[in-house]
């Protein structure tokens, strides 16, 4: 990052426009969202986002009347699964540009999904008119969606957060069917929730 700034400074006294500030990246399934503060420079009219060593880019406009809005957000779609460095340059009239801001981020896809495992359901025990499910370690999953047959013939779906190791289901159908899927959110934040490939199904043992 410092090398990029130094390269611009080495070009001598150039009238750069306001540089984008507080640039953040949030990855998703084949897409990446960048958000930033445009600053107060009234000459700012647009931006260019570069990635893949500047082999790919996208151009957008910034409304000068909205320069002081909280954050600008732009989502790039159809990005191949990988880790990237994104370079954001704000643009103005007469070819004036800002010094770039850079941020790294990861885009997810099939390779990431292939690593996801179903959360282990370790034990099912009777608990009055219900059943108790005891879960194994969450393996960084976000939650499980568990669907089961109830005694009245209806289906119930409940979401079980990763921090829950035990849960009691009310009025299940004896020997009734159940199934569950495990969901993940990569990193601290993500634009998308990812479902593990394996759907686990079975029958209650009583």
C-alpha positions as CSV (number, residue, x, y, z in Angstrom):
1,X,0.0,0.0,0.0
2,X,2.8,2.4,0.9
3,X,4.5,1.6,-2.4
4,X,1.4,2.7,-4.3
5,X,1.3,6.0,-2.5
6,X,5.0,6.6,-2.9
7,X,4.7,5.9,-6.7
8,X,2.1,8.7,-6.9
9,X,4.2,11.1,-4.8
10,X,7.3,10.5,-7.0
11,X,5.5,11.9,-10.0
12,X,5.9,15.4,-8.6
13,X,3.4,18.1,-7.8
14,X,0.1,16.9,-9.2
15,X,-3.3,18.3,-8.2
16,X,-4.9,15.1,-6.9
17,X,-8.6,15.1,-5.8
18,X,-9.8,13.8,-2.5
19,X,-8.8,10.2,-1.7
20,X,-11.5,7.6,-0.7
21,X,-11.4,6.9,3.0
22,X,-12.2,4.0,5.3
23,X,-12.4,1.5,2.5
24,X,-13.9,-1.9,3.5
25,X,-14.6,-5.1,1.6
26,X,-17.2,-7.8,2.2
27,X,-17.1,-11.0,0.2
28,X,-19.9,-13.3,-0.9
29,X,-20.8,-16.0,-3.3
30,X,-19.1,-14.9,-6.5
31,X,-19.4,-11.2,-5.6
32,X,-17.7,-8.5,-3.6
33,X,-19.0,-5.4,-2.0
34,X,-16.8,-2.3,-1.3
35,X,-17.8,0.5,0.9
36,X,-16.0,3.8,1.6
37,X,-16.3,7.5,2.6
38,X,-16.0,9.8,-0.5
39,X,-14.9,12.8,1.5
40,X,-15.6,16.5,1.1
41,X,-13.8,17.4,-2.1
42,X,-16.4,18.9,-4.5
43,X,-14.4,17.9,-7.5
44,X,-15.1,14.2,-6.9
45,X,-17.5,12.9,-9.6
46,X,-16.9,9.2,-9.8
47,X,-14.7,6.2,-9.1
48,X,-12.8,3.3,-10.7
49,X,-12.4,0.0,-8.9
50,X,-9.5,-2.2,-10.1
51,X,-8.7,-5.8,-9.1
52,X,-6.8,-8.8,-10.5
53,X,-3.7,-6.6,-11.0
54,X,-5.8,-4.1,-12.9
55,X,-6.8,-6.7,-15.4
56,X,-10.4,-6.1,-14.3
57,X,-12.1,-2.8,-13.5
58,X,-15.5,-1.1,-13.1
59,X,-16.4,2.5,-13.3
60,X,-19.2,4.4,-11.4
61,X,-20.5,7.8,-10.6
62,X,-20.8,9.8,-7.4
63,X,-23.4,12.5,-7.0
64,X,-21.6,15.6,-5.9
65,X,-24.7,16.6,-3.9
66,X,-24.3,13.4,-1.9
67,X,-20.6,13.5,-1.1
68,X,-21.2,13.6,2.7
69,X,-23.5,10.6,2.8
70,X,-22.6,7.9,5.4
71,X,-20.9,5.4,3.0
72,X,-20.9,4.6,-0.7
73,X,-21.5,0.9,-1.5
74,X,-20.8,-0.9,-4.7
75,X,-21.2,-4.6,-5.4
76,X,-19.1,-6.4,-8.1
77,X,-20.8,-9.5,-9.5
78,X,-19.5,-12.5,-11.4
79,X,-16.1,-12.5,-9.6
80,X,-14.1,-15.7,-9.6
81,X,-13.5,-17.4,-6.3
82,X,-10.2,-16.2,-4.9
83,X,-8.5,-13.6,-2.7
84,X,-7.9,-10.2,-4.2
85,X,-6.5,-6.8,-3.6
86,X,-9.0,-4.1,-4.7
87,X,-7.8,-0.6,-5.7
88,X,-10.2,2.3,-5.5
89,X,-9.5,5.6,-7.3
90,X,-11.9,8.6,-7.1
91,X,-12.2,10.5,-10.4
92,X,-13.1,14.1,-11.3
93,X,-13.3,16.4,-14.2
94,X,-10.4,17.1,-16.6
95,X,-8.9,13.7,-15.9
96,X,-8.1,14.5,-12.2
97,X,-7.8,11.4,-10.0
98,X,-7.2,10.6,-6.4
99,X,-4.4,8.6,-4.9
100,X,-5.7,5.1,-4.6
101,X,-7.0,3.3,-1.5
102,X,-6.6,-0.4,-1.4
103,X,-8.2,-3.3,0.5
104,X,-8.0,-7.1,0.4
105,X,-10.9,-9.4,0.4
106,X,-12.0,-13.0,-0.5
107,X,-14.7,-14.1,-2.9
108,X,-16.3,-17.5,-2.2
109,X,-17.7,-20.2,-4.4
110,X,-17.8,-24.0,-5.1
111,X,-14.4,-24.7,-3.6
112,X,-15.4,-23.1,-0.3
113,X,-18.7,-24.9,-0.2
114,X,-17.0,-28.2,-0.8
115,X,-15.1,-27.8,2.5
116,X,-18.3,-27.4,4.6
117,X,-19.4,-30.2,6.8
118,X,-22.8,-31.1,8.4
119,X,-22.9,-30.5,12.1
120,X,-22.8,-33.8,14.0
121,X,-26.0,-34.8,15.8
122,X,-24.5,-37.0,18.5
123,X,-27.5,-38.2,20.5
124,X,-31.3,-38.2,20.5
125,X,-33.0,-38.9,23.9
126,X,-36.6,-38.9,25.2
127,X,-37.6,-35.8,27.2
128,X,-41.3,-36.1,28.4
129,X,-43.5,-35.6,25.4
130,X,-40.5,-34.3,23.3
131,X,-37.1,-35.3,22.3
132,X,-33.7,-33.8,23.2
133,X,-31.1,-33.3,20.5
134,X,-27.5,-33.2,21.6
135,X,-25.0,-31.7,19.1
136,X,-21.3,-32.0,18.5
137,X,-18.9,-29.1,18.0
138,X,-20.3,-26.6,15.5
139,X,-17.1,-26.5,13.4
140,X,-17.6,-22.7,12.9
141,X,-21.0,-23.2,11.4
142,X,-23.6,-20.4,11.9
143,X,-26.7,-22.5,12.4
144,X,-28.7,-25.7,11.6
145,X,-32.2,-25.7,10.1
146,X,-33.9,-28.8,11.5
147,X,-37.2,-30.1,10.1
148,X,-39.3,-32.8,11.7
149,X,-42.7,-34.5,11.7
150,X,-45.0,-33.6,14.6
151,X,-47.5,-35.9,16.2
152,X,-50.4,-34.0,14.6
153,X,-49.0,-34.7,11.1
154,X,-47.6,-31.2,10.4
155,X,-43.9,-30.3,9.8
156,X,-42.0,-28.0,12.0
157,X,-38.7,-26.3,11.1
158,X,-36.5,-24.7,13.7
159,X,-33.2,-22.8,13.5
160,X,-30.6,-24.0,16.0
161,X,-27.7,-21.5,16.5
162,X,-24.2,-22.8,16.6
163,X,-23.7,-22.0,20.3
164,X,-26.6,-24.3,21.2
165,X,-25.4,-27.8,22.1
166,X,-28.8,-29.1,23.3
167,X,-32.4,-28.4,22.2
168,X,-35.7,-30.0,23.1
169,X,-38.3,-30.5,20.3
170,X,-42.0,-30.6,21.3
171,X,-44.5,-33.3,20.3
172,X,-42.6,-35.1,17.6
173,X,-44.3,-38.0,15.7
174,X,-43.2,-41.3,17.2
175,X,-40.5,-42.8,14.8
176,X,-41.1,-39.7,12.7
177,X,-38.8,-38.5,10.0
178,X,-36.4,-35.6,10.4
179,X,-33.8,-33.8,8.3
180,X,-31.4,-31.0,8.8
181,X,-29.0,-28.7,6.9
182,X,-26.0,-26.8,8.2
183,X,-25.2,-23.2,7.2
184,X,-22.0,-21.2,7.3
185,X,-20.9,-17.5,7.1
186,X,-17.3,-17.2,6.1
187,X,-15.1,-14.8,8.0
188,X,-16.4,-12.1,10.3
189,X,-18.9,-10.9,7.7
190,X,-20.3,-12.2,4.4
191,X,-22.8,-11.0,1.9
192,X,-24.2,-14.6,1.7
193,X,-24.9,-17.6,3.9
194,X,-23.6,-20.9,2.5
195,X,-25.2,-24.3,2.9
196,X,-23.1,-27.4,3.5
197,X,-23.6,-30.0,0.7
198,X,-24.7,-32.8,3.0
199,X,-28.4,-32.9,4.1
200,X,-28.7,-35.3,7.0
201,X,-32.0,-37.3,7.4
202,X,-33.2,-40.0,9.6
203,X,-36.0,-41.2,11.9
204,X,-36.5,-40.7,15.6
205,X,-35.6,-43.9,17.5
206,X,-38.8,-44.0,19.5
